[in-house]
Amino acid sequence: MTNSIINRIARVVFGGSLIIATMSVTTAPLGGFAILPLIAIPMILSGIYGENPLGELVAAPFDTMKSQVASYIAKIFKHDTATV
């Protein structure tokens, strides 16, 4: 995951919109809306401080799989083709 400025700003804006959505609920029991600030706070903090531990945990297995697939494809195309 990259720490570009656009990515960080998007995380802060999306987290803020989750908090605003929770505050705009007019019914007394929040129900499922109560979980939105719990999702929003780590997103805002990761946008402010530039570290995304959850994204890094998710990205690590995918990076490993991508490298394994790339090496497998390189092995396939490295072999000579059979001529008839």
MMTF fields as JSON, N, C-alpha, C and O atoms, coordinates in Angstrom:
{
  "mmtfVersion": "1.0.0",
  "mmtfProducer": "UNKNOWN",
  "numBonds": 335,
  "numAtoms": 336,
  "numGroups": 84,
  "numChains": 1,
  "numModels": 1,
  "chainsPerModel": [1],
  "groupsPerChain": [84],
  "chainIdList": ["A"],
  "bondAtomList": [4, 2, 8, 6, 12, 10, 16, 14, 20, 18, 24, 22, 28, 26, 32, 30, 36, 34, 40, 38, 44, 42, 48, 46, 52, 50, 56, 54, 60, 58, 64, 62, 68, 66, 72, 70, 76, 74, 80, 78, 84, 82, 88, 86, 92, 90, 96, 94, 100, 98, 104, 102, 108, 106, 112, 110, 116, 114, 120, 118, 124, 122, 128, 126, 132, 130, 136, 134, 140, 138, 144, 142, 148, 146, 152, 150, 156, 154, 160, 158, 164, 162, 168, 166, 172, 170, 176, 174, 180, 178, 184, 182, 188, 186, 192, 190, 196, 194, 200, 198, 204, 202, 208, 206, 212, 210, 216, 214, 220, 218, 224, 222, 228, 226, 232, 230, 236, 234, 240, 238, 244, 242, 248, 246, 252, 250, 256, 254, 260, 258, 264, 262, 268, 266, 272, 270, 276, 274, 280, 278, 284, 282, 288, 286, 292, 290, 296, 294, 300, 298, 304, 302, 308, 306, 312, 310, 316, 314, 320, 318, 324, 322, 328, 326, 332, 330],
  "bondOrderList": [1, 1, 1, 1, 1, 1, 1, 1, 1, 1, 1, 1, 1, 1, 1, 1, 1, 1, 1, 1, 1, 1, 1, 1, 1, 1, 1, 1, 1, 1, 1, 1, 1, 1, 1, 1, 1, 1, 1, 1, 1, 1, 1, 1, 1, 1, 1, 1, 1, 1, 1, 1, 1, 1, 1, 1, 1, 1, 1, 1, 1, 1, 1, 1, 1, 1, 1, 1, 1, 1, 1, 1, 1, 1, 1, 1, 1, 1, 1, 1, 1, 1, 1],
  "groupList": [{"groupName": "MET", "atomNameList": ["N", "CA", "C", "O"], "elementList": ["N", "C", "C", "O"], "formalChargeList": [0, 0, 0, 0], "bondAtomList": [1, 0, 2, 1, 3, 2], "bondOrderList": [1, 1, 2], "singleLetterCode": "M", "chemCompType": "L-PEPTIDE LINKING"}, {"groupName": "THR", "atomNameList": ["N", "CA", "C", "O"], "elementList": ["N", "C", "C", "O"], "formalChargeList": [0, 0, 0, 0], "bondAtomList": [1, 0, 2, 1, 3, 2], "bondOrderList": [1, 1, 2], "singleLetterCode": "T", "chemCompType": "L-PEPTIDE LINKING"}, {"groupName": "ASN", "atomNameList": ["N", "CA", "C", "O"], "elementList": ["N", "C", "C", "O"], "formalChargeList": [0, 0, 0, 0], "bondAtomList": [1, 0, 2, 1, 3, 2], "bondOrderList": [1, 1, 2], "singleLetterCode": "N", "chemCompType": "L-PEPTIDE LINKING"}, {"groupName": "SER", "atomNameList": ["N", "CA", "C", "O"], "elementList": ["N", "C", "C", "O"], "formalChargeList": [0, 0, 0, 0], "bondAtomList": [1, 0, 2, 1, 3, 2], "bondOrderList": [1, 1, 2], "singleLetterCode": "S", "chemCompType": "L-PEPTIDE LINKING"}, {"groupName": "ILE", "atomNameList": ["N", "CA", "C", "O"], "elementList": ["N", "C", "C", "O"], "formalChargeList": [0, 0, 0, 0], "bondAtomList": [1, 0, 2, 1, 3, 2], "bondOrderList": [1, 1, 2], "singleLetterCode": "I", "chemCompType": "L-PEPTIDE LINKING"}, {"groupName": "ARG", "atomNameList": ["N", "CA", "C", "O"], "elementList": ["N", "C", "C", "O"], "formalChargeList": [0, 0, 0, 0], "bondAtomList": [1, 0, 2, 1, 3, 2], "bondOrderList": [1, 1, 2], "singleLetterCode": "R", "chemCompType": "L-PEPTIDE LINKING"}, {"groupName": "ALA", "atomNameList": ["N", "CA", "C", "O"], "elementList": ["N", "C", "C", "O"], "formalChargeList": [0, 0, 0, 0], "bondAtomList": [1, 0, 2, 1, 3, 2], "bondOrderList": [1, 1, 2], "singleLetterCode": "A", "chemCompType": "L-PEPTIDE LINKING"}, {"groupName": "VAL", "atomNameList": ["N", "CA", "C", "O"], "elementList": ["N", "C", "C", "O"], "formalChargeList": [0, 0, 0, 0], "bondAtomList": [1, 0, 2, 1, 3, 2], "bondOrderList": [1, 1, 2], "singleLetterCode": "V", "chemCompType": "L-PEPTIDE LINKING"}, {"groupName": "PHE", "atomNameList": ["N", "CA", "C", "O"], "elementList": ["N", "C", "C", "O"], "formalChargeList": [0, 0, 0, 0], "bondAtomList": [1, 0, 2, 1, 3, 2], "bondOrderList": [1, 1, 2], "singleLetterCode": "F", "chemCompType": "L-PEPTIDE LINKING"}, {"groupName": "GLY", "atomNameList": ["N", "CA", "C", "O"], "elementList": ["N", "C", "C", "O"], "formalChargeList": [0, 0, 0, 0], "bondAtomList": [1, 0, 2, 1, 3, 2], "bondOrderList": [1, 1, 2], "singleLetterCode": "G", "chemCompType": "PEPTIDE LINKING"}, {"groupName": "LEU", "atomNameList": ["N", "CA", "C", "O"], "elementList": ["N", "C", "C", "O"], "formalChargeList": [0, 0, 0, 0], "bondAtomList": [1, 0, 2, 1, 3, 2], "bondOrderList": [1, 1, 2], "singleLetterCode": "L", "chemCompType": "L-PEPTIDE LINKING"}, {"groupName": "PRO", "atomNameList": ["N", "CA", "C", "O"], "elementList": ["N", "C", "C", "O"], "formalChargeList": [0, 0, 0, 0], "bondAtomList": [1, 0, 2, 1, 3, 2], "bondOrderList": [1, 1, 2], "singleLetterCode": "P", "chemCompType": "L-PEPTIDE LINKING"}, {"groupName": "TYR", "atomNameList": ["N", "CA", "C", "O"], "elementList": ["N", "C", "C", "O"], "formalChargeList": [0, 0, 0, 0], "bondAtomList": [1, 0, 2, 1, 3, 2], "bondOrderList": [1, 1, 2], "singleLetterCode": "Y", "chemCompType": "L-PEPTIDE LINKING"}, {"groupName": "GLU", "atomNameList": ["N", "CA", "C", "O"], "elementList": ["N", "C", "C", "O"], "formalChargeList": [0, 0, 0, 0], "bondAtomList": [1, 0, 2, 1, 3, 2], "bondOrderList": [1, 1, 2], "singleLetterCode": "E", "chemCompType": "L-PEPTIDE LINKING"}, {"groupName": "ASP", "atomNameList": ["N", "CA", "C", "O"], "elementList": ["N", "C", "C", "O"], "formalChargeList": [0, 0, 0, 0], "bondAtomList": [1, 0, 2, 1, 3, 2], "bondOrderList": [1, 1, 2], "singleLetterCode": "D", "chemCompType": "L-PEPTIDE LINKING"}, {"groupName": "LYS", "atomNameList": ["N", "CA", "C", "O"], "elementList": ["N", "C", "C", "O"], "formalChargeList": [0, 0, 0, 0], "bondAtomList": [1, 0, 2, 1, 3, 2], "bondOrderList": [1, 1, 2], "singleLetterCode": "K", "chemCompType": "L-PEPTIDE LINKING"}, {"groupName": "GLN", "atomNameList": ["N", "CA", "C", "O"], "elementList": ["N", "C", "C", "O"], "formalChargeList": [0, 0, 0, 0], "bondAtomList": [1, 0, 2, 1, 3, 2], "bondOrderList": [1, 1, 2], "singleLetterCode": "Q", "chemCompType": "L-PEPTIDE LINKING"}, {"groupName": "HIS", "atomNameList": ["N", "CA", "C", "O"], "elementList": ["N", "C", "C", "O"], "formalChargeList": [0, 0, 0, 0], "bondAtomList": [1, 0, 2, 1, 3, 2], "bondOrderList": [1, 1, 2], "singleLetterCode": "H", "chemCompType": "L-PEPTIDE LINKING"}],
  "groupTypeList": [0, 1, 2, 3, 4, 4, 2, 5, 4, 6, 5, 7, 7, 8, 9, 9, 3, 10, 4, 4, 6, 1, 0, 3, 7, 1, 1, 6, 11, 10, 9, 9, 8, 6, 4, 10, 11, 10, 4, 6, 4, 11, 0, 4, 10, 3, 9, 4, 12, 9, 13, 2, 11, 10, 9, 13, 10, 7, 6, 6, 11, 8, 14, 1, 0, 15, 3, 16, 7, 6, 3, 12, 4, 6, 15, 4, 8, 15, 17, 14, 1, 6, 1, 7],
  "groupIdList": [1, 2, 3, 4, 5, 6, 7, 8, 9, 10, 11, 12, 13, 14, 15, 16, 17, 18, 19, 20, 21, 22, 23, 24, 25, 26, 27, 28, 29, 30, 31, 32, 33, 34, 35, 36, 37, 38, 39, 40, 41, 42, 43, 44, 45, 46, 47, 48, 49, 50, 51, 52, 53, 54, 55, 56, 57, 58, 59, 60, 61, 62, 63, 64, 65, 66, 67, 68, 69, 70, 71, 72, 73, 74, 75, 76, 77, 78, 79, 80, 81, 82, 83, 84],
  "secStructList": [7, 7, 7, 7, 2, 2, 2, 2, 2, 2, 2, 2, 2, 2, 2, 2, 2, 2, 2, 2, 2, 2, 2, 6, 7, 7, 1, 1, 1, 7, 4, 4, 4, 4, 4, 2, 2, 2, 2, 2, 2, 2, 2, 2, 2, 2, 2, 2, 2, 1, 7, 7, 2, 2, 2, 2, 2, 2, 2, 2, 2, 2, 2, 2, 2, 2, 2, 2, 2, 2, 2, 2, 2, 2, 2, 2, 2, 2, 1, 7, 7, 7, 7, 7],
  "xCoordList": [0.825, 0.0, 0.883, 1.848, 0.552, 1.36, 0.862, -0.308, 1.755, 1.412, 1.334, 1.826, 0.717, 0.629, -0.332, -1.177, -0.184, -1.005, -2.48, -3.341, -2.775, -4.166, -4.802, -5.954, -4.064, -4.574, -4.844, -5.863, -3.951, -4.125, -5.319, -6.094, -5.47, -6.599, -7.91, -8.9, -7.925, -9.137, -9.533, -10.72, -8.552, -8.863, -9.462, -10.403, -8.932, -9.458, -10.872, -11.755, -11.086, -12.408, -13.438, -14.555, -13.067, -14.008, -14.322, -15.476, -13.325, -13.561, -14.452, -15.336, -14.218, -15.075, -16.507, -17.448, -16.671, -18.029, -18.755, -19.976, -18.023, -18.657, -19.141, -20.213, -18.359, -18.774, -19.965, -20.884, -19.949, -21.077, -22.339, -23.429, -22.195, -23.362, -23.945, -25.164, -23.1, -23.587, -24.292, -25.314, -23.762, -24.374, -25.687, -26.518, -25.884, -27.098, -28.275, -29.379, -28.065, -29.158, -30.094, -29.662, -31.382, -32.341, -33.067, -33.746, -32.944, -33.633, -32.842, -31.623, -33.542, -32.892, -31.933, -30.768, -32.349, -31.358, -30.566, -31.146, -29.269, -28.431, -28.366, -28.304, -28.381, -28.317, -26.972, -25.923, -27.01, -25.79, -24.938, -23.749, -25.536, -24.769, -23.735, -22.798, -23.896, -22.973, -21.579, -20.61, -21.463, -20.164, -19.356, -18.135, -20.01, -19.317, -18.194, -17.123, -18.382, -17.24, -16.079, -14.925, -16.383, -15.297, -14.464, -13.271, -15.083, -14.35, -13.649, -12.549, -14.291, -13.792, -12.549, -11.646, -12.482, -11.366, -10.018, -9.085, -9.865, -8.561, -8.241, -7.077, -9.284, -9.035, -8.516, -7.577, -9.113, -8.68, -7.263, -6.424, -7.002, -5.659, -4.606, -3.497, -4.936, -3.961, -3.742, -2.65, -4.769, -4.59, -3.752, -2.97, -3.907, -3.155, -1.691, -0.796, -1.451, -0.08, 0.651, 1.87, -0.061, 0.582, 0.917, 1.511, 0.56, 0.801, -0.534, -1.504, -0.577, -1.801, -1.524, -1.281, -1.555, -1.202, -2.156, -1.721, -3.443, -4.382, -4.135, -4.191, -3.864, -3.573, -2.294, -2.205, -1.31, -0.058, -0.24, 0.387, -1.094, -1.368, -2.1, -1.855, -2.993, -3.743, -2.879, -3.002, -2.02, -1.23, -0.1, 0.309, 0.41, 1.555, 1.251, 2.055, 0.143, -0.116, -0.327, 0.073, -0.953, -1.178, 0.129, 0.294, 1.051, 2.354, 3.097, 3.764, 2.988, 3.631, 3.014, 3.729, 1.691, 1.026, 1.382, 1.592, 1.454, 1.801, 3.204, 3.438, 4.136, 5.496, 5.581, 6.336, 4.816, 4.813, 4.216, 4.737, 3.136, 2.516, 3.457, 3.574, 4.124, 5.047, 6.213, 6.631, 6.744, 7.847, 7.367, 8.105, 6.144, 5.597, 5.41, 5.74, 4.889, 4.691, 6.034, 6.168, 7.022, 8.358, 8.942, 9.606, 8.701, 9.187, 8.492, 9.121, 7.195, 6.45, 6.968, 7.194, 7.16, 7.577, 9.06, 9.523, 9.813, 11.24, 11.601, 12.621, 10.759, 11.002, 10.821, 9.996, 11.601, 11.489, 10.191, 9.737, 9.615, 8.402, 8.796, 9.854, 7.938, 8.222, 7.941, 6.925, 8.839, 8.633, 8.207, 8.71, 7.282, 6.77, 7.325, 6.998],
  "yCoordList": [-1.16, 0.0, 1.241, 1.329, 2.181, 3.385, 4.42, 4.423, 5.281, 6.355, 7.682, 8.698, 7.673, 8.92, 9.888, 9.487, 11.121, 12.178, 11.976, 12.183, 11.575, 11.388, 10.258, 10.364, 9.184, 8.054, 8.465, 8.083, 9.227, 9.665, 10.608, 10.494, 11.529, 12.461, 11.703, 12.021, 10.708, 9.92, 9.153, 9.024, 8.647, 7.933, 8.873, 8.499, 10.081, 11.044, 11.476, 11.561, 11.745, 12.187, 11.067, 11.315, 9.84, 8.734, 8.46, 8.206, 8.508, 8.329, 9.418, 9.15, 10.637, 11.743, 11.59, 11.929, 11.083, 10.887, 9.78, 9.834, 8.778, 7.748, 8.323, 7.96, 9.21, 9.84, 10.768, 10.818, 11.499, 12.381, 11.571, 11.977, 10.423, 9.559, 9.065, 8.967, 8.757, 8.305, 9.436, 9.214, 10.637, 11.77, 12.205, 12.83, 11.884, 12.317, 11.366, 11.659, 10.24, 9.302, 9.93, 10.383, 9.951, 10.628, 9.678, 10.135, 8.385, 7.453, 7.301, 7.472, 6.98, 6.873, 5.686, 5.896, 4.451, 3.371, 3.381, 3.325, 3.452, 3.547, 2.24, 2.246, 1.132, -0.156, -0.352, -0.225, -0.659, -0.919, 0.312, 0.2, 1.487, 2.72, 2.943, 3.721, 2.27, 2.46, 1.924, 2.317, 1.044, 0.471, 1.414, 1.28, 2.345, 3.219, 4.048, 4.14, 4.653, 5.387, 4.481, 4.908, 3.227, 2.292, 1.983, 1.695, 2.043, 1.862, 3.16, 3.137, 4.289, 5.584, 6.039, 6.614, 5.797, 6.318, 5.769, 6.555, 4.45, 3.981, 4.51, 4.74, 4.704, 5.245, 6.675, 7.032, 7.488, 8.879, 8.936, 9.696, 8.13, 8.139, 7.649, 8.182, 6.643, 6.172, 7.212, 7.3, 7.999, 9.068, 10.208, 10.809, 10.512, 11.611, 11.23, 11.995, 10.061, 9.676, 8.965, 8.806, 8.536, 7.964, 6.489, 5.938, 5.842, 4.412, 3.694, 4.135, 2.586, 1.829, 0.384, -0.435, 0.05, -1.309, -2.368, -3.469, -2.06, -3.039, -3.276, -4.414, -2.224, -2.37, -3.147, -3.917, -2.952, -3.688, -5.161, -6.019, -5.466, -6.861, -7.569, -8.746, -6.851, -7.446, -7.535, -8.494, -6.569, -6.524, -7.548, -7.988, -7.937, -8.86, -10.21, -10.662, -10.875, -12.152, -11.997, -12.868, -10.895, -10.698, -10.437, -10.879, -9.733, -9.509, -10.82, -11.022, -11.714, -13.019, -13.829, -14.457, -13.814, -14.556, -13.986, -14.74, -12.648, -12.041, -12.429, -12.692, -12.469, -12.835, -14.304, -14.653, -15.174, -16.583, -16.803, -17.6, -16.109, -16.231, -15.692, -16.284, -14.587, -14.019, -14.961, -15.106, -15.604, -16.54, -17.778, -18.326, -18.229, -19.389, -19.072, -19.893, -17.901, -17.506, -17.354, -17.712, -16.831, -16.695, -18.065, -18.234, -19.042, -20.393, -21.004, -21.696, -20.751, -21.315, -20.776, -21.554, -19.491, -18.886, -18.969, -18.642, -19.398, -19.541, -20.818, -20.869, -21.831, -23.091, -22.935, -22.144, -23.698, -23.684, -24.376, -25.321, -23.888, -24.52, -25.689, -25.684, -26.673, -27.85, -27.528, -26.916, -27.94, -27.711, -29.021, -30.087, -28.934, -30.126, -30.261, -31.214],
  "zCoordList": [0.0, 0.0, 0.0, 0.76, -0.842, -0.924, 0.076, 0.461, 0.48, 1.417, 0.684, 1.174, -0.485, -1.238, -0.544, 0.255, -0.86, -0.264, -0.596, 0.26, -1.823, -2.226, -1.433, -1.012, -1.228, -0.46, 0.986, 1.562, 1.562, 2.943, 3.078, 4.027, 2.141, 2.179, 2.008, 2.666, 1.133, 0.912, 2.169, 2.468, 2.902, 4.147, 5.187, 5.888, 5.296, 6.268, 5.873, 6.726, 4.596, 4.138, 4.307, 4.76, 3.946, 4.082, 5.553, 5.899, 6.406, 7.835, 8.401, 9.214, 7.971, 8.418, 7.938, 8.655, 6.73, 6.219, 6.98, 7.13, 7.462, 8.285, 9.614, 10.099, 10.194, 11.45, 11.22, 12.038, 10.114, 9.782, 9.534, 9.936, 8.873, 8.635, 9.947, 10.085, 10.899, 12.205, 12.933, 13.583, 12.833, 13.529, 12.886, 13.545, 11.617, 10.933, 11.128, 10.67, 11.795, 12.06, 13.082, 14.142, 12.749, 13.62, 14.564, 15.483, 14.365, 15.254, 16.545, 16.563, 17.616, 18.928, 19.001, 19.339, 18.705, 18.715, 17.409, 16.324, 17.515, 16.321, 15.546, 14.317, 16.253, 15.571, 14.893, 15.524, 13.621, 12.857, 12.624, 12.323, 12.76, 12.556, 13.656, 13.475, 14.792, 15.906, 15.59, 16.239, 14.617, 14.271, 13.359, 13.268, 12.698, 11.748, 12.379, 11.78, 13.551, 14.138, 14.51, 14.496, 14.845, 15.159, 13.919, 14.023, 12.767, 11.514, 11.123, 10.571, 11.411, 10.96, 11.705, 11.097, 12.999, 13.794, 13.34, 13.172, 13.131, 12.619, 11.227, 10.898, 10.4, 9.062, 9.138, 8.427, 9.987, 10.122, 10.692, 10.209, 11.719, 12.312, 11.32, 11.287, 10.512, 9.523, 8.433, 7.872, 8.13, 7.155, 7.696, 6.96, 8.972, 9.572, 9.758, 9.399, 10.314, 10.643, 9.512, 9.578, 8.48, 7.306, 7.399, 6.472, 8.477, 8.598, 8.565, 9.181, 7.842, 7.711, 8.077, 7.191, 9.365, 9.772, 9.235, 8.899, 9.149, 8.613, 7.133, 6.668, 6.397, 4.976, 4.73, 3.773, 5.584, 5.435, 5.77, 5.148, 6.748, 7.074, 5.94, 5.674, 5.276, 4.171, 2.922, 2.161, 2.698, 1.473, 1.465, 0.391, 2.612, 2.667, 2.014, 1.199, 2.323, 1.649, 0.144, -0.629, -0.28, -1.703, -2.439, -3.576, -1.814, -2.43, -2.61, -3.625, -1.633, -1.729, -2.863, -3.645, -2.951, -4.028, -5.39, -6.34, -5.5, -6.781, -7.21, -8.39, -6.279, -6.642, -7.038, -7.945, -6.371, -6.73, -8.111, -8.892, -8.417, -9.741, -10.809, -11.882, -10.533, -11.511, -11.783, -12.931, -10.746, -10.972, -11.714, -12.533, -11.444, -12.154, -13.636, -14.492, -13.94, -15.338, -16.036, -17.206, -15.334, -15.926, -16.242, -17.264, -15.376, -15.642, -16.846, -17.646, -16.977, -18.104, -19.424, -20.351, -19.539, -20.792, -21.041, -22.133, -20.054, -20.224, -21.005, -21.691, -20.89, -21.577, -23.081, -23.537, -23.849, -25.304, -25.716, -25.07, -26.796, -27.294, -28.184, -28.813, -28.224, -29.044, -30.51, -30.838, -31.374, -32.805, -33.437, -33.083, -34.366, -35.037, -36.407, -37.115]
}
